[in-house]
Amino acid sequence: MDGIHDLGGMEGFGRVEPEPGEPVFHTPWERTTFRLLVASTAARIFNADEYRHAVERMDPAHYLRARYYERMLTGVTTLLVEKGVLSHPELEAAAGGRFPLARPVRPNGDDERREPAAPLFAVGERVRVLRVRRPGHTRVPRYCRGHEGSVVHVAPPFSYPDASAHGLPGRREPTYHVEFDARELWGGEAEPGCVVVDLWETYLEAAR
């Protein structure tokens, strides 16, 4: 999904300014929010990909204004409402006012292919990242779509996030560490170097 969360390679947001001695939690409600996330996933109310997708579905203006734990709170409470654990009016009554949730899920049209029997690509092969445009959660960074790189490692099969984020039948497939020349991604003016991106097999095709 092309959402506001996919900021890799974008410019104009200024420097990242680390907070000296930053605590894990600035306020008690942040600790409570983290505990709520852990408890909900442990109880299998939702999975990690559903949670990430819920955060990605936030209104863009809200997402950019919110701090880390506010995004977490929005993602968790959105899913608790969607799963029927509580209602939006109950949330707003407890909060004493408006409580914004993420926008509704859009079907992603995943083809629910079967799990591959063996990795399709090997170390050293050149691959191209597909221009994934389907709505919904995906782990394909926008900046590497359509670009070519080399497989440097074949990782064990892992849950395919585009399906699991939508509660579709899960499947596991190989993931690859793909190395890209920085100039391939950012153009000829990029500093020399490389970028390694972890990508699922469905996102890749053999480079021609």
C-alpha positions in Angstrom: 0.0 0.0 0.0 1.3 3.4 -0.9 0.7 5.1 2.5 2.2 8.0 4.4 4.2 5.4 6.5 6.4 4.5 3.6 8.9 7.3 4.0 12.1 5.6 2.8 13.9 7.8 0.3 11.6 10.8 0.7 13.0 14.2 1.4 11.9 17.3 3.2 11.2 15.9 6.6 14.3 17.4 8.3 16.9 15.7 10.4 16.2 13.0 12.9 17.1 14.6 16.3 17.8 11.9 18.9 16.6 12.8 22.4 19.5 12.5 24.9 18.8 9.9 27.5 15.4 9.1 26.0 13.3 6.9 28.3 11.5 3.8 26.9 8.2 5.4 28.0 7.6 9.1 28.5 4.3 8.7 30.3 2.4 5.8 32.1 -0.2 5.6 29.2 2.6 4.7 26.8 3.5 1.7 29.0 -0.1 0.7 29.2 -0.4 0.9 25.4 2.5 -1.3 24.9 1.1 -3.8 27.4 -2.2 -3.8 25.5 -0.4 -4.6 22.2 1.5 -7.5 23.8 -1.6 -8.9 25.5 -3.7 -8.6 22.4 -1.2 -10.5 20.2 -0.6 -13.1 22.9 -4.4 -13.7 23.0 -4.3 -14.0 19.2 -6.9 -11.3 18.8 -4.9 -10.1 15.8 -1.5 -10.8 14.3 1.6 -8.5 13.8 0.7 -7.8 10.1 -2.8 -6.8 10.9 -1.4 -4.5 13.6 1.1 -2.9 11.1 -1.7 -2.5 8.5 -4.0 -0.8 11.1 -1.2 1.8 11.8 -0.7 2.3 8.1 -4.4 3.0 7.6 -4.3 6.0 9.9 -5.4 9.3 8.3 -2.1 10.8 6.9 -2.4 14.0 8.8 -3.0 12.1 12.1 -0.1 9.8 11.3 2.4 12.6 10.8 1.2 14.5 14.0 1.2 11.4 16.2 4.1 10.2 18.3 5.2 6.5 18.2 2.9 5.3 21.0 -0.1 7.3 19.8 0.2 5.4 16.5 0.4 2.1 18.4 -2.7 3.1 20.4 -4.6 3.9 17.3 -3.6 0.6 15.6 -4.5 -1.5 18.6 -7.8 0.1 19.4 -8.9 0.1 15.8 -8.4 -3.6 15.6 -10.1 -4.2 19.0 -13.2 -2.4 17.5 -13.0 -4.2 14.2 -12.7 -7.6 16.0 -15.7 -6.8 18.2 -13.8 -6.7 21.5 -15.2 -3.2 22.3 -17.1 -0.5 20.5 -16.1 3.0 19.3 -18.7 4.7 21.5 -17.2 2.9 24.5 -13.7 4.2 23.6 -14.9 7.7 23.3 -16.8 7.5 26.5 -13.7 6.3 28.3 -11.6 9.0 26.6 -14.1 11.8 27.4 -14.2 12.9 23.8 -13.3 12.1 20.2 -11.1 9.1 19.6 -10.0 8.8 16.0 -9.5 5.3 14.5 -7.7 4.2 11.4 -9.6 4.1 8.1 -11.4 0.9 7.0 -9.6 -2.1 5.4 -9.7 -2.3 1.7 -9.6 -5.8 0.1 -6.1 -6.4 -1.4 -7.0 -9.0 -4.1 -4.2 -11.4 -3.0 -4.2 -14.5 -5.2 -3.8 -16.9 -2.3 -1.1 -18.9 -4.1 0.1 -22.1 -2.5 3.3 -22.2 -0.6 6.3 -22.7 -2.9 8.1 -26.1 -2.6 11.6 -24.5 -2.8 13.2 -21.1 -3.3 12.9 -19.8 -6.8 16.1 -17.7 -6.7 19.7 -18.5 -5.5 22.5 -16.4 -4.1 24.1 -14.4 -6.9 21.1 -14.2 -9.1 19.9 -10.8 -10.4 16.3 -10.1 -9.6 13.8 -7.2 -10.2 11.3 -5.9 -7.6 7.8 -5.9 -9.0 5.9 -2.6 -8.9 3.4 -3.8 -6.3 0.3 -1.6 -6.3 -2.4 -3.6 -4.6 -4.2 -2.0 -1.7 -3.4 -3.2 1.8 -0.3 -4.1 3.8 2.9 -5.0 2.0 6.5 -5.1 3.0 7.9 -3.8 -0.4 9.4 -0.3 0.2 8.3 2.1 -2.5 11.9 3.2 -3.2 13.0 -0.3 -4.5 10.0 -1.1 -6.7 11.0 -1.7 -10.3 14.7 -1.8 -9.5 17.2 -4.6 -10.0 19.5 -6.1 -7.4 21.4 -9.3 -6.5 20.4 -12.0 -4.0 23.0 -12.1 -1.3 21.2 -14.5 1.1 18.2 -16.8 1.0 16.4 -16.8 4.3 14.0 -19.5 5.7 10.4 -19.3 4.7 8.3 -16.8 6.5 4.6 -15.8 6.7 3.6 -13.8 3.6 2.4 -10.4 5.1 0.1 -9.3 2.3 -2.2 -12.2 3.1 -1.8 -12.4 6.9 -2.6 -8.7 7.3 -6.1 -9.4 5.9 -6.8 -12.6 7.7 -6.5 -14.7 4.5 -5.3 -18.3 4.6 -1.6 -18.0 5.6 1.3 -19.2 3.6 5.0 -19.2 4.1 7.4 -18.4 1.4 11.2 -17.8 1.0 12.5 -14.3 1.8 15.6 -12.9 0.2 18.2 -10.4 1.2 18.6 -8.4 -2.0 21.5 -5.9 -2.5 21.0 -2.8 -4.6 23.6 -0.3 -5.8 22.7 3.0 -4.2 22.9 4.6 -7.7 20.3 2.1 -9.0 17.9 3.4 -6.3 18.7 7.1 -6.0 20.3 8.0 -9.3 23.9 8.9 -10.4 24.3 11.6 -7.8 23.9 9.1 -4.9 26.9 8.5 -2.6 28.7 5.2 -3.4 27.4 2.3 -1.5 24.7 -0.4 -1.4 21.4 -1.0 0.3 20.2 -4.5 1.4 16.4 -5.0 1.5 14.6 -8.1 2.8 11.9 -9.2 0.3 9.4 -12.0 -0.1 9.5 -14.2 -3.2 6.2 -12.9 -4.5 7.7 -9.5 -4.8 10.4 -10.6 -7.1 11.0 -11.7 -10.7 14.2 -12.7 -12.6 15.9 -9.8 -14.1 16.0 -9.9 -17.9 
